[in-house]
Amino acid sequence: MEKNHRNSGRFFVVILVSLWLVLPITAAESSDQVNSASALYSRSVDLAESGKYSEALQAADAALELNVTSFVPLIQANRAGILVMLKRYEEANAAADAALAIEGNLTSVHSVAWFNKGNALLELGRCNEAKNAYTRAAELDPTIVPPDMNSCTPLALPTTTKSPLSWPTVLTALASLFVVSVARGRTRK
C-alpha cells in the first residue's frame, strides 16, 4: 500500500511546554495574564489535536485577547493551522503573516507559520506563493517535508493533525529562548 505523502505535511504548531517560564515578560503583562494565556493556548492545542477546530479557535482567540506579547507569534502560527482546518484560508494566511511579522529568535514558530501559510495558499490555488512558503519553512526547519508540488491541487484535509516539531526541536527552541531571557535579565540588573 502506497503511503499518501500529500496529507503527511498538514500540521500546526504544538508546543505544550510551559513557555511562560522561559519567554520574557514585559512590565505590562502580569503573571495572571501570562498564566491565563498559557492555559488558553494549551487548551487550544488540545482541542485542535482532538479535531475540535471551532473550539480550538475560540480558545486561541481568547488567548490573543489577553495581549501577552510573548505568546502572540506562537498563538498566531497555531491559529493559521486551525483556520486551514476550518477552510478559512484567507484568515489562515493573515494569521500566518501576523506570526511572521514578529521578529526575534522564533525559528521554529516561523517555520510552522510559513508551512501553514503554504497550506492556506495552496488551498486558495496560489501555487507559486505556496511553493515559496513551503521552501521558506523547510529553510528554517530542514525536517519539514512540503507536499509534492508537481501538480498544484488543493490537499485533502485530514480529520486531525499532529505537530511536525520533534521534541528535540521544541526543546532546542525553548533552551535558546531561556538563554536569551536569562541574558536579558542579567543586563537589566
MARTIVEX-201728 format. One line per 8 residues: number of its first residue (from 1); their letters; for each residue x, y, z of N, C-alpha, C. Coordinates in steps of 0.2 Angstrom, whole numbers, plus 5000, padded with zeros to 4 digits. Example, Ala and Ser with C-alpha at 12.3 -4.5 7.8 and 13.67 -1.06 7.14 Angstrom:
% residues 2
1	AS	5066/4972/5039/5062/4978/5039/5066/4984/5039 | 5064/4989/5035/5068/4995/5036/5064/5000/5039
This chain:
% residues 189
1	MEKNHRNS	5004/4994/5000/5000/5000/5000/5004/5006/5000 | 5003/5011/4995/5007/5017/4995/5005/5022/5000 | 5009/5025/5003/5008/5030/5008/5006/5036/5004 | 5001/5040/5007/4999/5046/5004/5003/5052/5007 | 5008/5054/5003/5013/5059/5006/5009/5066/5006 | 5004/5067/5002/5001/5073/5002/4998/5076/5008 | 4995/5071/5012/4992/5073/5019/4997/5073/5024 | 5003/5070/5023/5008/5069/5029/5011/5076/5031
9	GRFFVVIL	5010/5081/5027/5013/5088/5029/5008/5093/5032 | 5002/5091/5033/4997/5095/5037/4999/5096/5044 | 4999/5102/5047/5000/5102/5054/4999/5109/5056 | 5000/5110/5062/5000/5117/5066/5005/5116/5072 | 5007/5121/5074/5012/5121/5080/5009/5118/5086 | 5013/5114/5089/5010/5111/5096/5016/5111/5100 | 5016/5116/5105/5022/5117/5110/5018/5117/5117 | 5018/5111/5120/5015/5110/5126/5019/5112/5132
17	VSLWLVLP	5025/5114/5131/5029/5115/5137/5027/5122/5140 | 5028/5123/5146/5026/5130/5149/5030/5135/5147 | 5029/5138/5141/5033/5143/5138/5033/5149/5143 | 5028/5151/5147/5029/5157/5151/5035/5157/5155 | 5038/5151/5157/5043/5151/5161/5050/5153/5158 | 5050/5153/5151/5056/5155/5148/5055/5161/5143 | 5049/5163/5142/5048/5169/5137/5049/5175/5142 | 5052/5180/5139/5052/5187/5143/5045/5190/5144
25	ITAAESSD	5044/5192/5149/5038/5195/5151/5039/5203/5151 | 5034/5207/5148/5035/5214/5148/5032/5216/5155 | 5033/5222/5157/5031/5225/5163/5023/5225/5163 | 5020/5226/5157/5013/5227/5156/5009/5220/5157 | 5013/5215/5157/5010/5208/5157/5011/5205/5164 | 5005/5204/5167/5005/5201/5174/5006/5194/5174 | 5008/5191/5179/5009/5184/5179/5002/5180/5178 | 4997/5183/5180/4990/5181/5179/4988/5180/5172
33	QVNSASAL	4990/5186/5168/4989/5186/5161/4993/5181/5157 | 4999/5180/5159/5003/5175/5156/5001/5168/5158 | 4999/5167/5164/4996/5160/5166/4990/5159/5162 | 4985/5164/5161/4979/5163/5158/4980/5162/5150 | 4985/5165/5147/4986/5165/5140/4989/5158/5139 | 4994/5156/5143/4997/5149/5143/4992/5143/5143 | 4987/5144/5148/4982/5139/5149/4977/5139/5143 | 4975/5145/5140/4971/5145/5134/4974/5142/5128
41	YSRSVDLA	4981/5144/5127/4985/5141/5122/4985/5134/5122 | 4986/5131/5128/4987/5124/5129/4980/5121/5127 | 4975/5124/5129/4968/5121/5128/4967/5121/5121 | 4969/5127/5117/4968/5127/5110/4971/5121/5106 | 4977/5120/5109/4981/5114/5106/4978/5108/5107 | 4976/5107/5113/4972/5100/5115/4966/5099/5111 | 4962/5105/5110/4956/5104/5106/4957/5103/5099 | 4962/5106/5096/4964/5105/5089/4966/5098/5088
49	ESGKYSEA	4970/5096/5092/4973/5089/5092/4967/5084/5092 | 4962/5085/5095/4956/5081/5095/4951/5082/5090 | 4953/5087/5085/4948/5088/5079/4943/5093/5081 | 4943/5097/5087/4938/5102/5088/4940/5108/5086 | 4940/5110/5080/4944/5116/5077/4940/5122/5079 | 4933/5122/5079/4930/5128/5081/4931/5130/5088 | 4931/5125/5093/4933/5127/5100/4940/5129/5101 | 4944/5126/5097/4951/5127/5097/4953/5135/5095
57	LQAADAAL	4949/5137/5090/4950/5144/5088/4947/5148/5093 | 4942/5147/5096/4939/5151/5102/4944/5152/5107 | 4947/5146/5109/4952/5147/5114/4958/5151/5112 | 4961/5150/5106/4966/5154/5103/4965/5161/5103 | 4959/5163/5101/4956/5170/5101/4956/5173/5108 | 4954/5169/5113/4954/5171/5120/4961/5172/5122 | 4965/5168/5120/4972/5169/5122/4975/5175/5119 | 4973/5177/5113/4976/5183/5110/4973/5189/5113
65	ELNVTSFV	4967/5189/5115/4964/5195/5118/4967/5197/5125 | 4971/5192/5128/4975/5194/5134/4981/5198/5132 | 4983/5198/5126/4988/5203/5123/4995/5202/5127 | 4996/5195/5128/5003/5194/5131/5008/5193/5125 | 5012/5198/5124/5016/5199/5118/5020/5193/5116 | 5023/5190/5121/5027/5185/5120/5024/5178/5118 | 5017/5178/5118/5014/5172/5115/5011/5174/5109 | 5010/5180/5106/5007/5181/5100/5009/5177/5094
73	PLIQANRA	5016/5177/5093/5018/5173/5087/5016/5166/5087 | 5017/5163/5093/5015/5156/5094/5008/5155/5093 | 5004/5159/5096/4996/5158/5095/4994/5159/5088 | 4997/5164/5085/4995/5166/5078/4997/5160/5073 | 5003/5157/5074/5005/5152/5070/5001/5146/5071 | 4999/5145/5077/4994/5139/5078/4987/5141/5075 | 4985/5147/5076/4978/5149/5073/4978/5148/5066 | 4984/5149/5062/4984/5148/5055/4983/5141/5053
81	GILVMLKR	4985/5136/5057/4984/5129/5056/4977/5127/5057 | 4974/5130/5062/4967/5129/5064/4962/5132/5059 | 4964/5138/5057/4960/5141/5051/4960/5137/5045 | 4966/5134/5043/4966/5130/5037/4961/5124/5038 | 4961/5121/5044/4957/5115/5045/4950/5117/5045 | 4948/5123/5046/4941/5126/5046/4940/5128/5039 | 4944/5128/5034/4943/5130/5027/4943/5138/5027 | 4946/5141/5031/4945/5149/5031/4952/5151/5029
89	YEEANAAA	4954/5150/5023/4961/5151/5020/4963/5158/5020 | 4959/5163/5019/4962/5170/5019/4963/5172/5026 | 4959/5170/5031/4961/5171/5038/4967/5167/5040 | 4968/5161/5038/4974/5157/5039/4980/5161/5037 | 4980/5163/5031/4985/5167/5028/4987/5173/5032 | 4982/5177/5034/4983/5183/5038/4986/5181/5045 | 4984/5176/5048/4986/5174/5054/4994/5172/5054 | 4995/5168/5048/5002/5166/5047/5007/5172/5046
97	DAALAIEG	5004/5177/5043/5008/5184/5042/5009/5187/5048 | 5004/5187/5053/5004/5190/5059/5010/5187/5063 | 5010/5180/5063/5016/5177/5066/5023/5179/5063 | 5023/5179/5057/5029/5180/5053/5031/5188/5054 | 5027/5192/5056/5029/5199/5056/5032/5201/5063 | 5032/5196/5067/5035/5197/5074/5043/5195/5073 | 5047/5199/5075/5054/5197/5074/5057/5194/5081 | 5062/5191/5080/5065/5188/5086/5068/5181/5085
105	NLTSVHSV	5070/5177/5090/5073/5171/5089/5067/5166/5089 | 5063/5166/5084/5057/5162/5083/5057/5157/5077 | 5063/5154/5076/5064/5150/5070/5059/5144/5070 | 5057/5141/5075/5053/5135/5075/5045/5138/5074 | 5044/5143/5077/5037/5146/5076/5036/5149/5069 | 5041/5152/5067/5041/5155/5060/5041/5149/5055 | 5044/5143/5056/5044/5138/5051/5037/5135/5050 | 5034/5135/5056/5027/5132/5056/5022/5137/5053
113	AWFNKGNA	5023/5144/5054/5019/5149/5051/5020/5149/5044 | 5026/5148/5041/5027/5148/5034/5024/5141/5031 | 5024/5136/5034/5021/5130/5032/5013/5131/5032 | 5010/5133/5037/5003/5134/5037/5001/5139/5032 | 5005/5144/5031/5004/5149/5025/5004/5146/5019 | 5009/5141/5018/5009/5137/5012/5002/5133/5011 | 5000/5130/5016/4994/5126/5016/4988/5130/5014 | 4987/5136/5017/4982/5141/5015/4982/5143/5008
121	LLELGRCN	4988/5145/5006/4989/5147/4999/4988/5142/4994 | 4990/5136/4995/4989/5130/4991/4981/5129/4990 | 4978/5129/4996/4970/5129/4995/4967/5134/4992 | 4970/5140/4991/4967/5146/4988/4969/5145/4980 | 4973/5140/4978/4976/5139/4971/4981/5144/4970 | 4985/5147/4974/4990/5151/4973/4997/5147/4974 | 4998/5143/4969/5003/5138/4969/5010/5141/4970 | 5012/5146/4966/5019/5148/4966/5020/5151/4973
129	EAKNAYTR	5015/5155/4976/5016/5158/4983/5017/5152/4988 | 5013/5147/4987/5013/5141/4992/5019/5138/4991 | 5022/5137/4985/5029/5134/4985/5034/5138/4988 | 5034/5144/4987/5039/5149/4991/5038/5148/4998 | 5032/5148/5001/5031/5147/5008/5033/5141/5011 | 5032/5135/5007/5035/5129/5009/5042/5129/5009 | 5045/5132/5004/5053/5132/5004/5055/5136/5010 | 5052/5142/5012/5054/5146/5017/5054/5142/5024
137	AAELDPTI	5048/5138/5024/5048/5133/5030/5053/5128/5031 | 5055/5125/5025/5060/5120/5025/5067/5123/5026 | 5068/5129/5024/5074/5133/5025/5075/5134/5033 | 5070/5135/5036/5070/5136/5044/5071/5130/5048 | 5067/5125/5045/5067/5118/5048/5068/5113/5043 | 5074/5110/5042/5075/5105/5037/5071/5099/5038 | 5068/5097/5044/5064/5091/5045/5057/5092/5042 | 5055/5098/5040/5049/5099/5037/5049/5096/5029
145	VPPDMNSC	5044/5092/5028/5044/5090/5021/5037/5093/5018 | 5038/5097/5013/5032/5100/5010/5029/5095/5005 | 5023/5096/5004/5019/5092/4999/5022/5092/4992 | 5021/5087/4989/5023/5086/4982/5019/5092/4978 | 5023/5096/4975/5020/5102/4971/5020/5101/4964 | 5021/5095/4961/5022/5094/4954/5015/5096/4951 | 5010/5094/4954/5003/5097/4952/5000/5101/4957 | 4998/5106/4955/4995/5111/4960/4988/5110/4961
153	TPLALPTT	4986/5106/4966/4979/5105/4968/4978/5105/4975 | 4973/5108/4978/4972/5108/4985/4973/5101/4988 | 4975/5101/4994/4976/5095/4998/4970/5093/5001 | 4969/5086/5002/4963/5084/5005/4965/5085/5013 | 4960/5088/5016/4961/5089/5024/4960/5083/5028 | 4965/5081/5032/4964/5076/5037/4959/5078/5042 | 4957/5073/5046/4952/5074/5051/4956/5077/5057 | 4962/5075/5059/4966/5078/5064/4973/5079/5062
161	TKSPLSWP	4976/5083/5066/4983/5084/5064/4988/5083/5070 | 4994/5082/5069/4999/5082/5074/5005/5087/5072 | 5009/5088/5077/5014/5093/5076/5020/5090/5072 | 5023/5093/5068/5029/5091/5065/5035/5092/5069 | 5034/5096/5074/5040/5098/5078/5042/5092/5083 | 5048/5090/5082/5050/5084/5086/5052/5087/5093 | 5052/5083/5098/5053/5086/5105/5060/5089/5105 | 5065/5086/5102/5072/5089/5102/5072/5096/5099
169	TVLTALAS	5068/5097/5094/5067/5104/5090/5064/5109/5095 | 5058/5106/5098/5055/5111/5103/5060/5113/5109 | 5063/5108/5112/5067/5109/5117/5073/5113/5116 | 5076/5113/5110/5081/5117/5107/5079/5124/5107 | 5073/5125/5104/5070/5132/5103/5069/5135/5110 | 5066/5131/5115/5065/5133/5122/5071/5135/5125 | 5076/5131/5124/5083/5132/5128/5085/5139/5125 | 5085/5140/5119/5088/5146/5116/5084/5152/5119
177	LFVVSVAR	5077/5151/5119/5073/5157/5122/5075/5158/5130 | 5076/5153/5133/5078/5153/5140/5085/5157/5141 | 5090/5155/5137/5096/5158/5137/5095/5166/5135 | 5091/5168/5130/5090/5175/5129/5087/5178/5135 | 5082/5175/5138/5078/5178/5143/5083/5179/5149 | 5087/5174/5151/5092/5175/5156/5097/5180/5155 | 5099/5181/5148/5104/5186/5147/5101/5193/5147 | 5095/5193/5145/5091/5200/5146/5090/5202/5153
185	GRTRK	5089/5197/5157/5088/5198/5165/5095/5200/5168 | 5100/5198/5165/5107/5200/5168/5109/5207/5166 | 5107/5209/5160/5108/5215/5158/5104/5221/5160 | 5098/5219/5163/5094/5224/5166/5095/5225/5173 | 5099/5221/5176/5101/5222/5184/5106/5228/5184
